Amino acid sequence: MKQMKILVSEDGDSQRTMLCAALGEEGFEVSEARSAEEALSLMKTDFFDLLITDYKMSGMNGLELLEAVKRRTPETDVIMMTAFGTVETAIQALKLGAVDYITKPLELEELLLQIGRIGRNRALTRENELLRKNLAEKGIASKQIIYQSEAMGRAINLASRVAASDATVLIEGESGTGKELIARLIHQLSPRSSQPRVTVNCMALPETLLESELFGHEKGAFTGATQSRIGRFEEADGSTLFLDEIGDLSPAIQVKLLRFLQEHEFQRLGSNRTLHSDARIITATNRSLPECISKGTFREDLYYRLNVVSIRLPSLRERKEDLPLLTEHFLKKSANRYRKQVVEFSAEARDQLMAYDYPGNVRELENIIERAVVITDGPVVTPAELPFHSGGAEFQPNPVSSDGTLGAAVERVERQMIRQALREHKNNKSRAAEQLGISERVLRYKVKRLKL
């Protein structure tokens, strides 16, 4: 990971000197400024990954410096140092774009943890930028997967790293989160990409037909088998076989799949001849396979064979920051498809789209927007064209305040995401904060500020 360049802005000489020395001993490239004005002057001629600034300084204060830095170099992360009892200042700093804050007296270990987290996020951002460039160079449309969230970025980054190998991959996530898109991405980035990818939905066929679909059959193997047929394992030889809804496999087919994963061998129905296939297996499920194992419906040994690399896709309610990009993308896609001049959403419609939880995830969002484009008569989608307007029980967005300001909308989404994270992690604030991409300290203050 690239070592970070850090600028420390602090008018207290002893505090600044000790902090710079401590960060230097940790291997960071550190510069110092005695005032906000000097910090801005240094930033005119040099780029810094991170600015650590005190709030209370002679001349320009830390908040004013933060605003100036975000206008000039928004990619520079900022940590604000505040005294005890200045919670309002810390919250204001976060609203202005600071990634975190620390209270005085400083605890070096806590600061280093925060810097480490910032460094990992910056590295992930750079890797995602390289991935997008790599996709573009290979002619793979980046529009396939729309995201800007860290949660989705981590999943895509992992998918890109395992693509070059032949490792078996298990993609987990709720329905509609894009599991097939990730499987397609892995195949497109793999050495097997010149061969067509083979896909089977294990839930779409009854057991007898699924077994024939996967392994093939000989003539006369069963009633109606008038000729021999190769299965998907043979068809995917040298390529990738994607098995969707793997949690729905019957016990008998699970045994045969386990044998294939162990030996790359199988037999067609009605035949004793052993066949081989060099198919890479990628599977996906919206079920909890450990729960299926505990219920006795899924083999534990098969689970471990499938779970060499596990990629978990976040639900849409976990990546609400992707909603603006997704809604614009689906609006343009549907407008082009139906040849309609629909160009935007009203403010009220946007609020409702942001407030809804989307149990069907991205697929449900796309269907909602396609429906709105089909029935709207004008260039703007309004709440009247959204299914929330009908008041059906299946479409119940969170209450939207009469305050239609951007700040109010952001606060509603923030409150919803924090509640969801705390609920999913049974009020474990450390894990909830990690999912949200913020520190536990920031989460605690947000919980207090939002009166959750």
BABALUM-744525 format. One record per residue (C-alpha): residue in one letter; x, y, z. Coordinates in steps of 0.1 Angstrom, whole numbers, padded with zeros to 4 digits, always signed. Example, Ala and Ser with C-alpha at 12.3 -4.5 7.8 and 13.67 -1.06 7.14 Angstrom:
a+0123-0045+0078 s+0137-0011+0071 
This chain:
m+0000+0000+0000 k+0013+0035-0009 q+0026+0053+0021 m+0005+0084+0030 k+0017+0120+0029 i+0003+0138+0060 l+0002+0175+0068 v-0003+0185+0105 s-0018+0220+0111 e-0014+0230+0147 d-0004+0263+0163 g+0008+0247+0195 d+0045+0241+0190 s+0050+0212+0215 q+0019+0194+0204 r+0027+0198+0167 t+0063+0187+0171 m+0054+0156+0192 l+0027+0145+0168 c+0049+0150+0137 a+0077+0130+0153 a+0054+0102+0163 l+0039+0099+0128 g+0074+0101+0113 e+0085+0071+0134 e+0055+0052+0120 g+0069+0057+0085 f+0046+0084+0072 e+0059+0113+0052 v+0049+0143+0074 s+0049+0180+0069 e+0039+0206+0095 a+0021+0240+0094 r+0019+0265+0123 s-0014+0280+0111 a-0042+0273+0087 e-0029+0299+0063 e+0005+0282+0062 a-0012+0248+0056 l-0031+0263+0026 s+0002+0277+0013 l+0019+0243+0015 m-0010+0227-0003 k-0007+0250-0032 t+0026+0234-0042 d+0023+0199-0028 f-0004+0172-0026 f-0013+0156+0008 d-0033+0124+0013 l-0043+0135+0048 l-0046+0168+0067 i-0048+0166+0105 t-0058+0200+0118 d-0066+0216+0151 y-0100+0234+0153 k-0089+0263+0175 m-0060+0282+0159 s-0051+0319+0157 g-0063+0334+0125 m-0084+0310+0103 n-0098+0281+0124 g-0100+0245+0115 l-0135+0245+0101 e-0126+0274+0078 l-0095+0255+0067 l-0115+0223+0061 e-0139+0242+0038 a-0110+0257+0019 v-0093+0224+0015 k-0125+0206+0002 r-0130+0234-0024 r-0094+0232-0036 t-0085+0195-0032 p-0116+0175-0023 e-0096+0142-0026 t-0075+0151+0005 d-0090+0135+0036 v-0092+0156+0068 i-0092+0147+0105 m-0102+0174+0129 m-0087+0177+0164 t-0111+0191+0189 a-0111+0197+0227 f-0134+0178+0250 g-0170+0192+0251 t-0170+0205+0215 v-0194+0179+0201 e-0211+0205+0180 t-0178+0214+0163 a-0171+0177+0156 i-0205+0172+0140 q-0200+0204+0119 a-0167+0191+0107 l-0182+0158+0096 k-0209+0177+0077 l-0183+0198+0059 g-0165+0167+0047 a-0141+0156+0075 v-0137+0118+0076 d-0133+0117+0113 y-0122+0137+0144 i-0102+0131+0175 t-0104+0147+0209 k-0076+0161+0229 p-0055+0150+0247 l-0045+0128+0217 e-0042+0091+0220 l-0016+0080+0193 e-0030+0044+0191 e-0065+0057+0183 l-0051+0081+0157 l-0031+0054+0140 l-0061+0032+0138 q-0080+0060+0121 i-0051+0067+0097 g-0049+0030+0088 r-0086+0029+0080 i-0083+0060+0058 g-0053+0044+0040 r-0071+0012+0033 n-0101+0031+0019 r-0078+0052-0003 a-0061+0020-0015 l-0094+0005-0023 t-0105+0036-0043 r-0073+0034-0063 e-0077-0003-0070 n-0113+0003-0082 e-0101+0031-0105 l-0075+0007-0120 l-0102-0020-0123 r-0125+0003-0142 k-0096+0012-0165 n-0088-0025-0170 l-0124-0032-0179 a-0125-0004-0204 e-0093-0016-0220 k-0107-0051-0224 g-0139-0036-0239 i-0160-0047-0209 a-0188-0022-0203 s-0184-0005-0169 k-0222+0002-0171 q-0228-0034-0162 i-0222-0026-0125 i-0231+0008-0112 y-0216+0018-0079 q-0196+0042-0059 s-0200+0027-0024 e-0171+0011-0005 a-0192-0020+0002 m-0198-0027-0034 g-0162-0017-0043 r-0148-0043-0019 a-0169-0070-0035 i-0159-0060-0071 n-0123-0056-0061 l-0122-0092-0046 a-0139-0105-0078 s-0112-0090-0100 r-0084-0105-0078 v-0098-0141-0080 a-0107-0139-0117 a-0072-0149-0129 s-0073-0181-0109 d-0094-0213-0113 a-0106-0211-0077 t-0142-0220-0070 v-0162-0189-0060 l-0194-0187-0039 i-0213-0154-0044 e-0237-0147-0016 g-0264-0120-0014 e-0301-0113-0014 s-0322-0116-0045 g-0316-0088-0070 t-0282-0077-0057 g-0263-0086-0089 k-0248-0120-0083 e-0250-0130-0119 l-0233-0097-0129 i-0203-0105-0106 a-0201-0140-0120 r-0200-0125-0155 l-0173-0101-0144 i-0151-0129-0130 h-0155-0148-0163 q-0147-0117-0184 l-0115-0110-0165 s-0104-0146-0165 p-0081-0165-0190 r-0113-0184-0200 s-0131-0153-0213 s-0127-0163-0250 q-0150-0192-0243 p-0188-0186-0237 r-0199-0187-0201 v-0225-0214-0193 t-0253-0206-0168 v-0278-0228-0150 n-0305-0217-0126 c-0308-0246-0102 m-0342-0235-0089 a-0358-0232-0124 l-0359-0269-0132 p-0373-0300-0113 e-0347-0324-0100 t-0350-0350-0128 l-0346-0323-0156 l-0318-0305-0137 e-0297-0336-0134 s-0300-0342-0171 e-0293-0305-0177 l-0261-0306-0157 f-0247-0340-0165 g-0263-0349-0198 h-0279-0383-0207 e-0277-0412-0230 k-0304-0423-0254 g-0331-0443-0235 a-0319-0431-0200 f-0355-0422-0192 t-0389-0418-0209 g-0386-0393-0237 a-0348-0395-0240 t-0349-0403-0277 q-0313-0393-0283 s-0281-0386-0263 r-0274-0351-0250 i-0244-0335-0235 g-0248-0316-0202 r-0236-0283-0190 f-0205-0297-0174 e-0193-0309-0208 e-0204-0277-0225 a-0184-0256-0201 d-0152-0276-0206 g-0124-0250-0207 s-0148-0222-0197 t-0169-0212-0166 l-0200-0228-0153 f-0222-0205-0132 l-0247-0224-0110 d-0273-0199-0096 e-0294-0207-0066 i-0271-0235-0055 g-0289-0238-0022 d-0319-0255-0040 l-0299-0285-0052 s-0314-0319-0042 p-0292-0342-0020 a-0286-0366-0050 i-0273-0338-0072 q-0252-0324-0043 v-0233-0357-0042 k-0226-0356-0079 l-0215-0320-0077 l-0192-0328-0048 r-0176-0356-0069 f-0170-0332-0098 l-0154-0306-0075 q-0131-0332-0061 e-0121-0351-0093 h-0136-0331-0122 e-0153-0363-0131 f-0190-0371-0138 q-0212-0396-0157 r-0242-0389-0180 l-0275-0403-0169 g-0279-0439-0182 s-0241-0443-0187 n-0213-0459-0167 r-0186-0442-0186 t-0166-0416-0166 l-0162-0382-0183 h-0138-0353-0175 s-0143-0316-0178 d-0121-0286-0171 a-0150-0263-0161 r-0144-0236-0135 i-0173-0235-0111 i-0189-0203-0098 t-0220-0206-0076 a-0245-0181-0061 t-0272-0183-0034 n-0296-0160-0016 r-0298-0185+0012 s-0277-0189+0043 l-0259-0222+0035 p-0247-0226+0071 e-0284-0225+0081 c-0292-0251+0054 i-0264-0273+0068 s-0278-0271+0103 k-0313-0281+0089 g-0298-0310+0071 t-0307-0298+0036 f-0272-0290+0024 r-0240-0310+0027 e-0212-0295+0048 d-0184-0310+0028 l-0199-0296-0004 y-0202-0261+0012 y-0165-0261+0020 r-0157-0272-0016 l-0178-0243-0030 n-0166-0217-0005 v-0130-0215-0015 v-0135-0178-0021 s-0167-0162-0008 i-0179-0128-0022 r-0208-0112-0003 l-0228-0086-0022 p-0244-0059+0000 s-0281-0053-0002 l-0293-0020-0017 r-0302-0006+0017 e-0265-0012+0027 r-0253+0009-0002 k-0278+0038-0004 e-0251+0061-0016 d-0253+0042-0049 l-0290+0051-0054 p-0285+0084-0072 l-0262+0068-0098 l-0286+0038-0102 t-0317+0058-0105 e-0302+0080-0132 h-0289+0050-0151 f-0322+0032-0151 l-0341+0063-0160 k-0320+0068-0191 k-0321+0031-0200 s-0359+0029-0197 a-0364+0062-0215 n-0343+0050-0244 r-0360+0016-0245 y-0395+0031-0247 r-0384+0062-0268 k-0398+0087-0242 q-0384+0121-0233 v-0383+0115-0195 v-0353+0133-0182 e-0355+0136-0144 f-0373+0130-0111 s-0391+0156-0090 a-0376+0163-0056 e-0405+0145-0039 a-0400+0114-0061 r-0363+0114-0053 d-0370+0115-0016 q-0394+0086-0019 l-0369+0066-0039 m-0342+0073-0013 a-0364+0064+0016 y-0376+0030+0004 d-0358-0002+0017 y-0360-0023-0016 p-0364-0059-0004 g-0359-0068-0041 n-0328-0047-0043 v-0314-0034-0076 r-0338-0055-0097 e-0368-0040-0078 l-0354-0005-0082 e-0351-0010-0120 n-0386-0024-0122 i-0400+0006-0103 i-0383+0031-0125 e-0392+0013-0157 r-0429+0013-0146 a-0427+0050-0139 v-0412+0058-0173 v-0439+0037-0190 i-0469+0054-0173 t-0456+0090-0171 d-0470+0116-0195 g-0443+0143-0191 p-0406+0148-0188 v-0405+0145-0150 v-0413+0115-0129 t-0434+0125-0099 p-0446+0105-0068 a-0478+0098-0087 e-0459+0075-0111 l-0442+0056-0082 p-0458+0025-0066 f-0454+0041-0032 h-0482+0065-0041 s-0507+0037-0043 g-0503+0029-0006 g-0500-0008-0012 a-0486-0028+0017 e-0457-0040-0005 f-0445-0005-0011 q-0441+0013+0021 p-0412+0038+0021 n-0401+0054+0053 p-0421+0085+0061 v-0408+0116+0042 s-0407+0148+0061 s-0424+0179+0048 d-0390+0194+0049 g-0378+0189+0014 t-0343+0202+0018 l-0312+0182+0008 g-0300+0182+0044 a-0333+0167+0056 a-0332+0140+0029 v-0296+0131+0037 e-0304+0129+0074 r-0334+0106+0067 v-0311+0083+0047 e-0284+0085+0074 r-0309+0076+0101 q-0322+0046+0081 m-0288+0032+0072 i-0276+0034+0109 r-0307+0017+0121 q-0304-0010+0096 a-0267-0016+0104 l-0274-0017+0141 r-0303-0041+0136 e-0282-0064+0114 h-0254-0066+0139 k-0277-0068+0170 n-0266-0034+0182 n-0229-0042+0180 k-0216-0007+0173 s-0181-0017+0163 r-0194-0040+0136 a-0221-0016+0125 a-0195+0012+0122 e-0173-0011+0101 q-0202-0019+0077 l-0210+0019+0074 g-0174+0028+0068 i-0171+0051+0098 s-0154+0049+0132 e-0173+0037+0162 r-0168+0071+0178 v-0185+0088+0149 l-0213+0063+0150 r-0220+0069+0186 y-0222+0106+0181 k-0245+0102+0151 v-0267+0079+0172 k-0269+0106+0198 r-0274+0135+0173 l-0302+0116+0154 k-0318+0106+0187 l-0319+0069+0177 
